[in-house]
Amino acid sequence: MLKRSIVLIVLIALCAGGTTPASHAQSDGGLRVLALEAAQAPVDAWTAAFAEASGVSVTVEYAPASEAILDRAAEADVMILDDFEAEPPIAFECGFVSRAYRLLPDLGARFLASNSCAGSMGPLDEAAQALVTFMAGPDGQQIAIDLGLLPATVEIVDQAGEAVSVPQPVRRIASPYSIATYYVYGVGAGNRLVAAGYLGARDPAGAEAMRRLDPNFDTVMNAVSTLNQQEANIEELAALQPDLLLASARTDWLDAAGELGLPVIRFEGESPERLKDAMTLIGAVLGPDAAYRAELFNAYYDGTLAEILAQTETIEPRARVLFSGTEPLRVASGEMYQTAMVEAAGGEPVTADLSGYWNDVNLEQVAIWNPEVIFYPPYGGANREAFTESEEWAIIPAVQAGRVYGLPKLAAPWDTPVPDSILGILWIAETLYPDQVTLDCTAEVHAFYNLFYDYAITEDEVQGLCP
């Protein structure tokens, strides 16, 4: 089991709270907020705007330091403090302390849900959650901008080397690049998507999983009749009035998109470092909480990868791996993310010398490579039978040994440069070396989807994903 899993599960849920059991006193009919004195200006503005919009009364009490707020956590529905990552010393028999939300670069919040039993939240708990998400979201960002606490424009350089100026806050996102769609979910901003592509969610099982992750999935996916890397209905896209467009550096129609007059961020994430950079970029333009979630992801990715490498770097001989695509003889090049995943998991990718993207080869070349293991992706109709039921492929050692495996997916395919791919690296390592590594796919899957999708994955779903 990964040592970090215990720490991560504490971070993402804190369902057991701190180490000192305590009761939680909630104010009658409204929310009680404990906040840092130094943050009074934004807190007063946030809570007043929230109360007016929601009709929920909010009482705020200020304290001089985070320590005082943490000590009195049992009295609060919401805590707003600079030491927002600190675990409050409170435990619930029925309830939980939320994850940390970053509101400003040096200020964050948590809500305390003390009436959340049997998987449901009470009305006051829901109001506390709504206040925190309001402050961390575009409305809260706008208030902070008006107070001069956040910039009105964020400047970045995207992965195509283009300088991009993004007016703040970003409320409406269009993502024709289906990989970037999952970046948005990974930083907690899926509710800002108005149109998007979804690689891996085009089949019934993937679509149903995506509906569980986001009940608004069908609306977002069908908002524009044509929206992908090759073409888009510009008129329909313009009618949605997006604030930001997320594209691949290889998207064909970006010149035509110029008439929309909106910022475009181009991504190219065919390596672990580029994936992490992509998360940093999307976090930077979506506000402090999104930036914080991107930081958490990058740290999680690095920590998980380090644990995998620690267990696989001394394994010899390394398994020779062929990573096939949507057709058996279409294979991943050495410049693709799938090859980096195999290497990170301790395998030897036999196609490492190929360049470009998917390469079409012949069976004679595969026989020369002599792969011991074959992986194929969970999309495009790829399947195990294309290898195992073919007389031609029967000469290949991987097929003879029955070592032909399809990578899993919940919605996002684990073999693509999406946040979920770190689980794919772990899965590949466990599949290649089941008797030589002691990784824990089950624990990591629970931790990952809770932390980055705010989704409590079921045991049945986990069993369908882990080897």
C-alpha positions as CSV (number, residue, x, y, z in Angstrom):
1,M,0.0,0.0,0.0
2,L,1.3,3.5,-0.8
3,K,2.3,5.2,2.3
4,R,0.8,8.4,1.1
5,S,-2.7,7.0,0.8
6,I,-3.3,7.3,4.5
7,V,-2.2,11.0,4.4
8,L,-4.3,11.7,1.3
9,I,-7.4,10.1,2.7
10,V,-7.1,12.3,5.8
11,L,-6.7,15.3,3.5
12,I,-9.6,14.7,1.2
13,A,-12.3,13.7,3.7
14,L,-11.2,14.3,7.3
15,C,-14.3,12.3,8.1
16,A,-12.8,11.4,11.4
17,G,-11.8,15.0,12.1
18,G,-9.1,15.7,14.6
19,T,-8.1,13.6,17.5
20,T,-10.3,15.3,20.1
21,P,-14.0,14.4,20.0
22,A,-16.2,17.4,20.3
23,S,-19.8,18.5,19.8
24,H,-20.6,21.1,17.1
25,A,-22.9,23.9,18.0
26,Q,-24.7,25.5,15.0
27,S,-26.6,28.8,15.2
28,D,-30.4,28.6,14.8
29,G,-31.6,29.4,11.3
30,G,-28.3,30.7,9.9
31,L,-24.6,30.2,9.4
32,R,-22.0,31.0,12.0
33,V,-18.6,32.0,10.5
34,L,-15.3,32.3,12.4
35,A,-12.9,34.4,10.4
36,L,-9.5,36.0,10.6
37,E,-9.5,39.7,11.6
38,A,-7.1,40.6,8.9
39,A,-9.5,39.3,6.3
40,Q,-12.5,41.3,7.5
41,A,-13.0,43.4,4.3
42,P,-13.4,40.5,1.9
43,V,-15.2,38.3,4.4
44,D,-17.8,41.1,5.1
45,A,-18.3,41.5,1.3
46,W,-18.5,37.8,0.6
47,T,-21.0,37.0,3.4
48,A,-23.2,40.0,2.6
49,A,-23.4,39.1,-1.1
50,F,-24.1,35.5,-0.3
51,A,-26.8,36.3,2.3
52,E,-28.5,38.6,-0.2
53,A,-28.4,36.1,-3.0
54,S,-29.4,33.0,-1.0
55,G,-31.6,34.4,1.8
56,V,-29.5,32.6,4.4
57,S,-28.5,34.7,7.3
58,V,-24.8,34.7,8.2
59,T,-23.2,35.8,11.5
60,V,-19.4,36.4,11.4
61,E,-17.2,36.6,14.4
62,Y,-13.5,37.6,14.0
63,A,-10.5,36.3,15.7
64,P,-6.9,37.6,15.7
65,A,-5.2,34.4,14.6
66,S,-5.9,31.1,12.9
67,E,-5.0,29.2,16.1
68,A,-8.0,30.9,17.9
69,I,-10.3,29.9,15.0
70,L,-9.1,26.3,15.0
71,D,-9.5,26.0,18.8
72,R,-13.1,27.1,18.4
73,A,-13.9,25.0,15.4
74,A,-16.7,23.3,17.1
75,E,-18.6,26.6,17.3
76,A,-18.5,27.3,13.6
77,D,-20.2,26.3,10.4
78,V,-17.5,27.9,8.3
79,M,-13.9,28.8,9.2
80,I,-11.9,31.4,7.2
81,L,-8.3,31.6,8.0
82,D,-4.7,31.8,6.7
83,D,-3.7,28.4,8.1
84,F,-6.5,26.7,6.1
85,E,-4.6,23.5,5.5
86,A,-4.4,22.8,9.3
87,E,-6.6,20.0,10.6
88,P,-9.1,21.4,13.2
89,P,-9.1,19.5,16.5
90,I,-12.7,18.2,16.1
91,A,-14.3,14.9,15.4
92,F,-17.9,14.0,14.5
93,E,-19.9,10.9,15.3
94,C,-22.0,11.9,12.3
95,G,-20.5,14.5,9.9
96,F,-17.2,15.7,8.5
97,V,-14.8,18.6,8.0
98,S,-14.6,19.6,4.3
99,R,-11.5,19.8,2.2
100,A,-9.6,23.1,2.3
101,Y,-10.6,25.8,-0.2
102,R,-8.2,28.6,-1.2
103,L,-10.0,32.0,-1.5
104,L,-7.1,34.3,-1.9
105,P,-3.4,33.4,-2.2
106,D,-3.0,33.5,1.6
107,L,-6.5,32.8,2.8
108,G,-8.7,29.8,2.8
109,A,-11.8,28.2,4.2
110,R,-13.4,24.9,5.3
111,F,-17.0,24.1,6.1
112,L,-18.1,21.8,8.9
113,A,-21.0,19.5,8.2
114,S,-22.2,18.2,11.5
115,N,-25.6,16.9,10.3
116,S,-24.5,14.8,7.4
117,C,-25.5,11.3,8.2
118,A,-26.1,8.3,5.9
119,G,-24.6,10.1,2.9
120,S,-26.9,13.1,3.0
121,M,-26.4,16.6,4.1
122,G,-28.7,18.7,6.3
123,P,-29.9,22.1,5.0
124,L,-27.5,24.1,7.2
125,D,-24.6,21.9,6.1
126,E,-25.6,22.5,2.5
127,A,-25.8,26.3,3.1
128,A,-22.2,26.2,4.7
129,Q,-21.0,24.3,1.6
130,A,-22.7,26.8,-0.7
131,L,-21.1,29.8,1.1
132,V,-17.6,28.3,0.8
133,T,-18.1,27.4,-2.9
134,F,-19.5,30.9,-3.5
135,M,-16.4,32.5,-2.0
136,A,-14.1,30.3,-3.9
137,G,-16.0,30.5,-7.2
138,P,-16.3,33.2,-9.8
139,D,-18.7,35.4,-7.7
140,G,-16.3,35.4,-4.8
141,Q,-13.4,36.1,-7.2
142,Q,-15.2,39.1,-8.6
143,I,-15.7,40.5,-5.2
144,A,-12.0,40.1,-4.4
145,I,-11.1,41.7,-7.8
146,D,-13.3,44.7,-6.9
147,L,-11.5,45.0,-3.6
148,G,-8.1,44.9,-5.4
149,L,-7.2,41.5,-3.8
150,L,-7.1,39.5,-7.0
151,P,-6.0,40.6,-10.5
152,A,-8.5,41.5,-13.2
153,T,-6.5,39.8,-15.8
154,V,-4.1,36.8,-15.7
155,E,-1.3,36.5,-18.2
156,I,0.1,33.0,-19.1
157,V,2.2,31.4,-21.9
158,D,0.4,28.3,-23.1
159,Q,1.9,25.0,-24.3
160,A,2.1,26.2,-27.9
161,G,4.3,29.1,-26.7
162,E,1.6,31.7,-27.1
163,A,1.1,34.5,-24.7
164,V,-2.5,34.6,-23.5
165,S,-4.3,37.2,-21.5
166,V,-7.4,35.9,-19.6
167,P,-9.9,38.4,-18.1
168,Q,-11.0,37.3,-14.6
169,P,-13.1,35.6,-13.4
170,V,-13.7,32.9,-15.9
171,R,-17.3,31.7,-15.7
172,R,-18.0,29.9,-18.9
173,I,-15.5,27.4,-20.5
174,A,-15.7,25.7,-23.9
175,S,-13.3,22.7,-24.2
176,P,-13.2,21.2,-27.7
177,Y,-10.0,19.4,-26.6
178,S,-11.4,16.4,-24.7
179,I,-8.2,15.9,-22.8
180,A,-8.4,19.5,-21.4
181,T,-12.0,18.9,-20.3
182,Y,-10.6,16.6,-17.6
183,Y,-8.1,19.3,-16.5
184,V,-11.1,21.5,-15.7
185,Y,-12.7,18.8,-13.5
186,G,-9.4,18.1,-11.9
187,V,-9.2,21.6,-10.5
188,G,-12.8,21.6,-9.3
189,A,-14.2,23.8,-12.0
190,G,-16.4,21.3,-14.0
191,N,-19.5,23.4,-13.2
192,R,-18.0,26.2,-15.5
193,L,-18.1,24.0,-18.6
194,V,-20.7,25.1,-21.1
195,A,-19.5,22.9,-24.0
196,A,-16.9,20.2,-24.1
197,G,-15.6,17.0,-25.7
198,Y,-15.2,13.9,-23.6
199,L,-12.7,11.3,-24.8
200,G,-13.8,8.0,-23.2
201,A,-17.4,9.0,-22.6
202,R,-18.7,8.3,-26.1
203,D,-19.7,4.7,-25.4
204,P,-22.6,3.9,-23.1
205,A,-20.5,2.8,-20.1
206,G,-18.3,5.9,-20.3
207,A,-21.2,8.2,-20.7
208,E,-23.0,6.7,-17.7
209,A,-19.9,7.0,-15.6
210,M,-19.6,10.7,-16.6
211,R,-23.2,11.3,-15.6
212,R,-22.4,10.0,-12.1
213,L,-19.4,12.4,-12.0
214,D,-21.3,15.3,-13.4
215,P,-25.1,15.3,-13.7
216,N,-24.8,18.2,-16.2
217,F,-22.7,16.0,-18.6
218,D,-25.3,15.5,-21.3
219,T,-26.1,19.2,-21.5
220,V,-22.4,20.1,-21.8
221,M,-21.5,17.4,-24.3
222,N,-24.5,18.2,-26.6
223,A,-24.3,22.0,-26.3
224,V,-22.7,22.3,-29.7
225,S,-23.6,20.0,-32.6
226,T,-20.0,19.8,-33.8
227,L,-17.1,20.4,-31.5
228,N,-13.8,18.6,-31.8
229,Q,-10.2,19.1,-32.9
230,Q,-11.0,18.9,-36.6
231,E,-14.1,21.1,-36.8
232,A,-16.6,23.2,-34.8
233,N,-19.9,24.9,-35.3
234,I,-18.6,28.5,-34.6
235,E,-22.1,30.0,-34.6
236,E,-23.4,27.6,-32.0
237,L,-20.3,28.0,-29.9
238,A,-20.5,31.8,-30.0
239,A,-24.1,31.6,-28.8
240,L,-22.9,30.1,-25.6
241,Q,-20.8,33.2,-24.9
242,P,-17.8,31.3,-23.4
243,D,-15.1,33.3,-21.6
244,L,-12.3,30.8,-22.4
245,L,-11.6,28.2,-25.1
246,L,-9.4,25.2,-24.3
247,A,-7.8,23.6,-27.4
248,S,-5.1,21.3,-28.5
249,A,-2.0,22.8,-30.1
250,R,-3.1,20.7,-33.1
251,T,-6.7,21.9,-33.3
252,D,-7.4,22.7,-37.0
253,W,-10.0,25.5,-36.8
254,L,-8.5,28.0,-34.4
255,D,-8.0,30.6,-37.0
256,A,-11.8,30.6,-37.6
257,A,-12.3,30.8,-33.8
258,G,-10.6,34.2,-33.9
259,E,-14.0,35.8,-34.6
260,L,-15.2,34.8,-31.2
261,G,-12.8,37.3,-29.6
262,L,-12.0,35.2,-26.6
263,P,-8.8,33.9,-25.1
264,V,-7.6,30.4,-26.3
265,I,-5.2,28.2,-24.3
266,R,-3.5,25.5,-26.3
267,F,-2.3,22.4,-24.7
268,E,0.2,19.7,-25.6
269,G,0.6,17.3,-22.7
270,E,2.5,14.2,-24.1
271,S,4.7,13.8,-21.0
272,P,4.3,13.8,-17.2
273,E,5.9,17.2,-17.0
274,R,3.6,18.6,-19.7
275,L,0.6,17.2,-17.9
276,K,1.6,18.9,-14.7
277,D,2.3,22.1,-16.5
278,A,-1.1,21.9,-18.1
279,M,-2.7,21.6,-14.7
280,T,-0.8,24.6,-13.4
281,L,-1.9,26.6,-16.4
282,I,-5.6,25.8,-16.0
283,G,-5.4,26.4,-12.3
284,A,-3.7,29.8,-12.9
285,V,-6.6,31.2,-15.0
286,L,-9.5,29.8,-12.9
287,G,-8.7,31.4,-9.6
288,P,-6.9,30.7,-6.3
289,D,-8.9,27.5,-5.4
290,A,-8.3,26.0,-8.9
291,A,-4.6,26.9,-8.6
292,Y,-4.5,25.2,-5.2
293,R,-6.2,22.1,-6.6
294,A,-3.6,22.0,-9.4
295,E,-0.8,22.2,-6.8
296,L,-2.4,19.3,-4.9
297,F,-2.6,17.3,-8.1
298,N,1.0,17.9,-9.1
299,A,2.2,16.9,-5.6
300,Y,0.0,13.8,-5.7
301,Y,1.4,12.9,-9.1
302,D,5.0,13.3,-8.0
303,G,4.5,11.4,-4.8
304,T,2.7,8.5,-6.4
305,L,5.2,8.3,-9.2
306,A,8.1,8.4,-6.7
307,E,6.6,5.4,-4.9
308,I,6.1,3.5,-8.1
309,L,9.6,4.1,-9.2
310,A,11.0,3.1,-5.8
311,Q,9.5,-0.3,-6.3
312,T,10.2,-0.8,-10.0
313,E,13.6,0.8,-10.6
314,T,15.6,-2.3,-9.5
315,I,13.4,-4.9,-11.4
316,E,15.4,-6.8,-14.0
317,P,14.8,-8.0,-16.6
318,R,12.2,-5.4,-17.6
319,A,9.1,-6.6,-19.4
320,R,9.1,-5.8,-23.1
321,V,5.8,-3.9,-23.8
322,L,3.9,-3.1,-26.9
323,F,1.3,-0.3,-26.5
324,S,-1.3,-0.7,-29.3
325,G,-3.9,1.7,-30.3
326,T,-7.4,1.5,-31.7
327,E,-6.2,-1.1,-34.3
328,P,-3.8,-3.9,-33.3
329,L,-1.1,-2.7,-35.7
330,R,-1.4,1.0,-34.8
331,V,1.2,1.6,-32.0
332,A,2.3,4.4,-29.7
333,S,5.5,6.2,-30.7
334,G,8.3,7.0,-28.3
335,E,7.1,10.6,-28.2
336,M,3.6,9.7,-26.8
337,Y,2.4,9.8,-23.2
338,Q,1.6,6.1,-23.3
339,T,5.3,5.3,-23.8
340,A,6.2,7.5,-20.8
341,M,3.7,5.7,-18.7
342,V,5.1,2.3,-19.6
343,E,8.7,3.5,-18.7
344,A,7.5,5.0,-15.4
345,A,5.8,1.7,-14.5
346,G,9.1,-0.1,-15.1
347,G,8.4,-1.6,-18.5
348,E,10.5,-1.4,-21.6
349,P,8.4,0.0,-24.5
350,V,9.4,-1.7,-27.7
351,T,8.3,1.2,-29.9
352,A,10.4,3.8,-28.1
353,D,12.4,4.6,-31.2
354,L,9.4,5.6,-33.3
355,S,8.5,9.3,-33.7
356,G,5.3,11.3,-34.1
357,Y,2.1,10.0,-32.8
358,W,0.3,6.7,-33.6
359,N,2.3,4.7,-36.1
360,D,1.0,2.0,-38.4
361,V,3.3,-1.0,-38.6
362,N,3.2,-4.6,-39.8
363,L,3.2,-7.9,-37.9
364,E,6.7,-8.7,-39.0
365,Q,8.0,-5.7,-37.2
366,V,6.0,-6.7,-34.1
367,A,7.6,-10.1,-34.2
368,I,11.1,-8.5,-34.3
369,W,10.2,-6.4,-31.3
370,N,9.1,-9.7,-29.6
371,P,6.8,-8.1,-26.9
372,E,6.1,-10.0,-23.7
373,V,3.1,-7.8,-22.8
374,I,0.6,-6.0,-24.9
375,F,-1.6,-3.1,-23.7
376,Y,-4.4,-1.5,-25.7
377,P,-6.6,1.6,-24.9
378,P,-10.2,1.6,-23.6
379,Y,-11.6,3.5,-26.6
380,G,-12.0,3.3,-30.3
381,G,-13.2,-0.3,-30.4
382,A,-9.9,-1.8,-29.3
383,N,-10.3,-5.2,-27.7
384,R,-8.5,-8.2,-26.4
385,E,-10.0,-10.6,-29.0
386,A,-8.3,-8.8,-31.9
387,F,-5.0,-10.2,-30.6
388,T,-6.0,-13.5,-28.8
389,E,-8.3,-14.8,-31.5
390,S,-6.0,-14.0,-34.4
391,E,-3.9,-16.9,-35.9
392,E,-1.4,-14.3,-37.1
393,W,-0.8,-12.8,-33.7
394,A,-0.4,-16.3,-32.1
395,I,3.3,-16.2,-32.9
396,I,3.8,-13.2,-30.5
397,P,5.0,-14.1,-27.0
398,A,2.6,-11.8,-25.2
399,V,-0.3,-13.5,-27.0
400,Q,1.0,-17.0,-26.3
401,A,1.3,-16.1,-22.6
402,G,-2.1,-14.5,-22.4
403,R,-0.6,-11.2,-21.4
404,V,-2.8,-8.9,-23.4
405,Y,-4.5,-6.2,-21.3
406,G,-6.9,-3.3,-21.9
407,L,-6.3,-0.3,-19.7
408,P,-9.2,0.8,-17.6
409,K,-11.3,4.0,-17.4
410,L,-14.0,5.3,-15.3
411,A,-14.8,8.1,-17.8
412,A,-11.4,9.5,-18.7
413,P,-9.2,6.8,-20.3
414,W,-6.3,6.0,-18.0
415,D,-3.8,5.9,-20.9
416,T,-4.2,9.5,-22.0
417,P,-2.5,12.6,-20.5
418,V,-5.4,13.4,-18.2
419,P,-5.2,13.6,-14.4
420,D,-6.5,10.0,-14.0
421,S,-3.4,8.7,-15.9
422,I,-1.4,8.6,-12.7
423,L,-3.7,5.7,-11.8
424,G,-2.9,4.2,-15.1
425,I,0.8,4.2,-14.4
426,L,0.2,2.4,-11.1
427,W,-2.1,-0.1,-12.8
428,I,0.5,-0.9,-15.4
429,A,3.1,-1.5,-12.7
430,E,0.8,-3.8,-10.8
431,T,-0.1,-5.6,-14.1
432,L,3.5,-6.0,-15.2
433,Y,4.9,-7.1,-11.9
434,P,2.1,-8.5,-9.7
435,D,4.5,-10.5,-7.5
436,Q,7.2,-7.8,-7.2
437,V,5.4,-4.6,-6.3
438,T,3.2,-3.8,-3.3
439,L,1.2,-0.9,-4.6
440,D,-2.5,-0.4,-3.6
441,C,-4.7,0.4,-6.6
442,T,-7.9,0.3,-4.5
443,A,-6.7,2.9,-1.9
444,E,-5.3,5.2,-4.6
445,V,-8.5,5.1,-6.7
446,H,-10.6,6.0,-3.6
447,A,-8.2,8.8,-2.7
448,F,-7.9,10.2,-6.3
449,Y,-11.6,10.5,-7.2
450,N,-12.5,12.0,-3.8
451,L,-9.8,14.6,-4.0
452,F,-9.9,15.5,-7.7
453,Y,-13.5,14.8,-8.8
454,D,-15.2,15.3,-5.4
455,Y,-16.7,11.9,-6.2
456,A,-17.1,9.0,-3.7
457,I,-16.4,6.1,-6.0
458,T,-18.2,2.9,-5.2
459,E,-16.6,-0.5,-4.4
460,D,-18.1,-2.0,-7.6
461,E,-16.5,0.8,-9.6
462,V,-13.2,0.2,-8.0
463,Q,-13.3,-3.5,-8.6
464,G,-13.9,-2.8,-12.3
465,L,-10.8,-0.6,-12.4
466,C,-8.1,-2.3,-10.3
467,P,-6.3,-5.5,-11.3
